[in-house]
Amino acid sequence: MNLTKKKSFFGRMSDKISDAIKGRAKIDDELLDELEEILITSDIGMETTMKVIDKLRYDIKSKDLYNPEKVKEGLRDIMEELVDKGERNELCPDVPIVITMIGINGGGKTTTIGKLTHRLKAQNKTVLLAAADTFRAAAAEQLEIWGDRTSTTVVRHQEGADPSAVIFDAIQSAKAKEIDVLICDTAGRLQTKKNLMAELEKMNKVIDREWPEAARETILVLDATTGKNAVSQAKEFGAVADITGIIITKLDGTAKGGIAITIADEFDMAIKFVGVGESIEDLKPFVPSEFIGGIFDE
């Protein structure tokens, strides 16, 4: 993760925490209330915020964290523990692997696929793309732009075709060419949640049947700038898909970033990567210690 951009991950969150603690001679309820407000206004949900503050109160007493700087360290450790999912934070290294990308339209899913493709190819992995979002006009064309930029073949059908048929053809091509990674773009929104579930289930059945030996990842792409709407998306997609990890985009500019902590905690979802800019290189592996350290200027 590029820590030169760490300030932009959380906007003014780092400064607010430092200002709240600076010059404090002791720990009191006023400070804890101020820290609670900072967390909530940084897109960390109420449930997660209360968990953090309650744990901090406990640690202050049990670990004698009565020095304000020690409280800052304690807060950092608690937040890091919430986002650290161990090996689940890493993309499955096995090959062949099928990565199904899900998320709403406009959330950066197609761009993220392009950036992930670039990263995987830089690791000398062979990649094939499947344009299985056949419901949105120009979706396949957008994916092909990234295919051209990364010199990657895109398997596509005409608009309105059966997404599972695209997946089927892509798998046959990937197996024939001994491709390491097949990345499948999917529709961001169908008419109803039931339709979305049905399409995802159908695609998964095709993958299970046609390439059972392949490893699997189902990754949800979320836009950090949507704030609490990202929480709703995590809940909605989590109800219809077996999500193995998330990628959070647009953690640059004014994005607060606290939404990452909320989703990792409330839904027990592992963050795989974060998008920190528009460059093709700006998809960074999620490193819990560095990510949380960015809040505390470490």
C-alpha positions as CSV (number, residue, x, y, z in Angstrom):
1,M,0.0,0.0,0.0
2,N,1.4,3.4,-0.9
3,L,1.6,5.3,2.3
4,T,2.4,8.5,0.6
5,K,-1.3,8.7,0.0
6,K,-2.3,7.7,3.5
7,K,-3.6,11.2,4.4
8,S,-6.2,10.9,1.6
9,F,-7.4,7.5,2.9
10,F,-9.2,9.0,5.8
11,G,-9.5,12.7,5.0
12,R,-9.1,14.6,8.3
13,M,-9.6,11.6,10.5
14,S,-5.9,11.4,11.5
15,D,-5.8,15.1,12.3
16,K,-9.0,14.9,14.4
17,I,-7.7,12.1,16.5
18,S,-4.4,13.8,17.1
19,D,-6.1,17.1,18.0
20,A,-8.4,15.3,20.4
21,I,-5.6,13.7,22.3
22,K,-3.0,16.5,22.0
23,G,-2.3,18.3,25.3
24,R,-4.6,16.0,27.4
25,A,-3.2,15.4,30.8
26,K,-5.6,12.6,31.6
27,I,-8.2,10.3,30.1
28,D,-11.8,11.2,30.9
29,D,-15.3,10.7,29.5
30,E,-15.1,13.9,27.5
31,L,-12.2,12.5,25.5
32,L,-13.9,9.2,24.9
33,D,-17.0,11.0,23.7
34,E,-14.9,13.1,21.3
35,L,-13.2,10.0,19.9
36,E,-16.6,8.4,19.5
37,E,-17.9,11.4,17.5
38,I,-14.7,11.3,15.3
39,L,-15.3,7.7,14.4
40,I,-18.9,8.1,13.6
41,T,-18.3,11.2,11.4
42,S,-15.5,9.3,9.6
43,D,-18.1,6.7,8.2
44,I,-17.5,4.2,10.9
45,G,-20.9,2.8,11.7
46,M,-22.6,3.2,15.1
47,E,-22.3,-0.5,15.9
48,T,-18.6,-0.7,15.1
49,T,-17.9,2.6,16.8
50,M,-19.5,1.4,20.1
51,K,-17.6,-1.8,19.9
52,V,-14.3,0.1,19.5
53,I,-15.1,2.6,22.3
54,D,-16.3,-0.1,24.7
55,K,-13.1,-2.1,24.1
56,L,-11.1,1.0,24.6
57,R,-12.8,1.7,27.9
58,Y,-12.0,-1.9,29.0
59,D,-8.4,-1.7,27.9
60,I,-7.9,1.6,29.7
61,K,-8.8,-0.1,33.0
62,S,-7.2,-3.5,32.4
63,K,-4.0,-2.3,30.7
64,D,-3.6,1.0,32.6
65,L,-3.8,3.1,29.5
66,Y,-4.1,6.3,31.4
67,N,-1.6,8.2,29.3
68,P,-3.3,9.9,26.3
69,E,-0.6,8.6,23.9
70,K,-1.2,5.1,25.2
71,V,-4.9,5.5,24.5
72,K,-4.0,6.4,21.0
73,E,-1.9,3.2,20.7
74,G,-4.8,1.2,22.2
75,L,-7.3,2.7,19.7
76,R,-5.0,1.8,16.9
77,D,-4.6,-1.8,18.0
78,I,-8.4,-2.2,18.4
79,M,-9.1,-0.9,14.9
80,E,-6.3,-3.0,13.3
81,E,-7.7,-6.1,14.9
82,L,-11.1,-5.4,13.3
83,V,-9.8,-5.3,9.8
84,D,-7.1,-8.0,10.1
85,K,-8.6,-11.2,8.7
86,G,-5.2,-13.0,8.3
87,E,-4.7,-14.9,5.1
88,R,-8.2,-13.9,4.0
89,N,-6.9,-10.4,3.3
90,E,-4.8,-11.9,0.5
91,L,-6.0,-13.0,-2.9
92,C,-6.0,-16.8,-3.2
93,P,-2.6,-17.7,-4.9
94,D,-3.8,-20.9,-6.4
95,V,-4.1,-21.4,-10.1
96,P,-6.1,-21.9,-12.1
97,I,-8.6,-19.6,-10.4
98,V,-11.9,-18.1,-11.4
99,I,-12.5,-14.6,-9.9
100,T,-16.1,-13.4,-10.1
101,M,-16.4,-9.7,-9.7
102,I,-19.7,-8.3,-8.3
103,G,-20.9,-4.8,-7.4
104,I,-23.3,-2.1,-8.5
105,N,-22.8,-0.2,-11.8
106,G,-20.8,2.9,-11.3
107,G,-18.8,1.6,-8.4
108,G,-15.6,1.1,-10.3
109,K,-16.0,-2.6,-11.0
110,T,-14.8,-2.6,-14.6
111,T,-11.9,-0.3,-13.9
112,T,-10.9,-2.5,-10.9
113,I,-10.9,-5.5,-13.2
114,G,-8.5,-3.8,-15.5
115,K,-6.2,-2.8,-12.7
116,L,-6.3,-6.3,-11.1
117,T,-5.5,-7.8,-14.5
118,H,-2.5,-5.5,-14.8
119,R,-1.3,-6.5,-11.4
120,L,-1.7,-10.2,-12.1
121,K,0.1,-10.1,-15.4
122,A,2.9,-8.2,-13.7
123,Q,3.2,-11.3,-11.6
124,N,3.6,-13.4,-14.8
125,K,0.2,-14.9,-14.5
126,T,-1.9,-15.4,-17.7
127,V,-5.3,-13.8,-17.5
128,L,-8.6,-14.0,-19.5
129,L,-11.6,-11.7,-19.1
130,A,-15.2,-12.7,-19.4
131,A,-17.8,-10.0,-20.3
132,A,-20.7,-11.6,-18.4
133,D,-22.4,-8.2,-17.8
134,T,-24.6,-8.5,-20.9
135,F,-27.5,-6.4,-19.5
136,R,-25.8,-3.0,-19.4
137,A,-25.2,-1.2,-22.7
138,A,-21.5,-0.8,-23.6
139,A,-20.4,-3.0,-20.6
140,A,-18.5,-5.4,-22.9
141,E,-17.0,-2.5,-24.8
142,Q,-15.7,-0.9,-21.6
143,L,-14.1,-4.2,-20.5
144,E,-12.5,-4.5,-24.0
145,I,-10.9,-1.1,-23.5
146,W,-9.2,-2.5,-20.5
147,G,-8.4,-5.7,-22.4
148,D,-6.6,-3.6,-25.0
149,R,-4.7,-1.6,-22.3
150,T,-3.5,-4.8,-20.7
151,S,-3.1,-6.9,-23.8
152,T,-5.7,-9.3,-22.5
153,T,-8.3,-11.3,-24.5
154,V,-12.0,-10.7,-23.6
155,V,-14.6,-13.3,-24.2
156,R,-17.9,-11.6,-25.0
157,H,-21.3,-12.2,-26.6
158,Q,-23.9,-9.8,-28.0
159,E,-25.7,-7.5,-25.6
160,G,-28.6,-9.3,-23.9
161,A,-27.1,-12.7,-24.2
162,D,-27.1,-15.3,-21.4
163,P,-24.3,-14.4,-19.0
164,S,-23.8,-18.0,-18.1
165,A,-23.2,-18.8,-21.8
166,V,-20.4,-16.2,-21.8
167,I,-18.9,-17.9,-18.7
168,F,-19.1,-21.3,-20.3
169,D,-17.3,-20.1,-23.4
170,A,-14.7,-18.3,-21.3
171,I,-14.0,-21.4,-19.3
172,Q,-13.5,-23.6,-22.4
173,S,-11.1,-21.0,-23.8
174,A,-9.2,-20.7,-20.5
175,K,-8.8,-24.4,-20.1
176,A,-7.7,-24.8,-23.7
177,K,-5.1,-22.1,-23.3
178,E,-4.1,-23.2,-19.8
179,I,-4.9,-19.7,-18.4
180,D,-4.0,-19.0,-14.8
181,V,-6.8,-16.5,-13.9
182,L,-10.2,-16.1,-15.4
183,I,-11.9,-12.8,-14.2
184,C,-15.6,-12.6,-14.8
185,D,-17.4,-9.2,-14.9
186,T,-21.1,-9.5,-13.9
187,A,-24.2,-7.4,-14.0
188,G,-24.3,-4.8,-11.2
189,R,-28.0,-4.7,-11.0
190,L,-30.9,-6.7,-12.3
191,Q,-34.6,-6.0,-11.9
192,T,-34.9,-7.6,-8.5
193,K,-32.7,-9.2,-5.9
194,K,-34.2,-12.5,-6.8
195,N,-33.1,-12.1,-10.5
196,L,-29.6,-11.2,-9.3
197,M,-29.4,-14.2,-7.1
198,A,-30.7,-16.5,-9.9
199,E,-28.1,-15.2,-12.3
200,L,-25.2,-15.6,-9.9
201,E,-26.3,-19.1,-8.9
202,K,-26.5,-20.1,-12.5
203,M,-23.0,-18.8,-13.3
204,N,-21.6,-20.5,-10.2
205,K,-23.2,-23.8,-11.3
206,V,-21.5,-23.5,-14.7
207,I,-18.1,-22.8,-13.1
208,D,-18.6,-25.7,-10.7
209,R,-19.5,-28.1,-13.5
210,E,-17.1,-27.0,-16.2
211,W,-14.0,-26.2,-14.1
212,P,-14.4,-27.9,-10.7
213,E,-10.6,-28.0,-10.2
214,A,-10.3,-24.2,-10.3
215,A,-9.9,-22.2,-7.1
216,R,-12.6,-19.6,-6.6
217,E,-12.9,-16.0,-5.4
218,T,-16.0,-13.8,-5.4
219,I,-15.0,-10.2,-4.8
220,L,-17.4,-7.4,-4.1
221,V,-16.3,-3.9,-5.4
222,L,-17.4,-1.0,-3.2
223,D,-17.0,2.7,-3.8
224,A,-15.7,4.4,-0.6
225,T,-17.2,7.7,-1.5
226,T,-20.7,6.3,-1.2
227,G,-20.3,6.1,2.6
228,K,-23.1,4.3,4.3
229,N,-24.6,3.2,0.9
230,A,-21.5,0.9,0.7
231,V,-22.7,-0.8,3.9
232,S,-26.1,-1.4,2.3
233,Q,-24.5,-2.8,-0.8
234,A,-22.4,-5.2,1.3
235,K,-25.5,-6.4,3.0
236,E,-27.5,-6.8,-0.2
237,F,-24.8,-8.6,-2.2
238,G,-23.8,-10.7,0.9
239,A,-27.3,-12.0,0.9
240,V,-27.1,-13.3,-2.6
241,A,-23.4,-14.3,-3.0
242,D,-20.8,-16.1,-1.1
243,I,-18.4,-13.2,-0.9
244,T,-14.7,-14.1,-0.2
245,G,-13.4,-10.6,-0.1
246,I,-13.9,-6.9,-1.1
247,I,-12.0,-4.3,-3.0
248,I,-12.7,-0.7,-1.9
249,T,-12.2,1.9,-4.6
250,K,-11.7,5.6,-4.6
251,L,-9.9,5.8,-1.3
252,D,-8.3,9.0,-2.6
253,G,-9.5,12.6,-2.7
254,T,-12.1,13.3,0.0
255,A,-13.0,9.6,0.8
256,K,-13.1,9.1,4.6
257,G,-12.2,5.4,4.5
258,G,-13.8,4.5,7.8
259,I,-16.3,2.5,5.8
260,A,-13.6,-0.1,5.4
261,I,-13.5,-0.7,9.1
262,T,-17.3,-0.9,9.4
263,I,-17.7,-3.5,6.6
264,A,-14.8,-5.6,7.8
265,D,-16.3,-5.7,11.3
266,E,-20.0,-5.9,10.7
267,F,-19.9,-8.4,7.9
268,D,-16.6,-10.1,8.7
269,M,-15.5,-9.4,5.1
270,A,-11.8,-9.5,4.2
271,I,-10.5,-6.5,2.3
272,K,-8.2,-7.7,-0.5
273,F,-7.2,-4.5,-2.2
274,V,-7.8,-0.7,-2.1
275,G,-8.0,1.7,-5.0
276,V,-6.1,4.9,-4.2
277,G,-6.1,6.7,-7.6
278,E,-6.9,6.6,-11.3
279,S,-3.6,5.2,-12.5
280,I,-3.5,1.5,-13.6
281,E,-0.9,1.0,-10.8
282,D,-3.2,2.4,-8.1
283,L,-4.7,-0.9,-6.9
284,K,-2.8,-1.7,-3.8
285,P,-2.9,-4.9,-1.6
286,F,-4.6,-4.3,1.7
287,V,-2.2,-4.4,4.6
288,P,-4.1,-3.9,7.9
289,S,-1.2,-2.5,9.8
290,E,-0.4,0.1,7.1
291,F,-4.0,1.0,6.5
292,I,-4.8,1.6,10.1
293,G,-1.4,3.2,10.6
294,G,-2.4,5.8,8.0
295,I,-5.0,7.1,10.5
296,F,-2.4,7.7,13.1
297,D,0.4,9.1,10.9
298,E,2.5,6.0,11.2
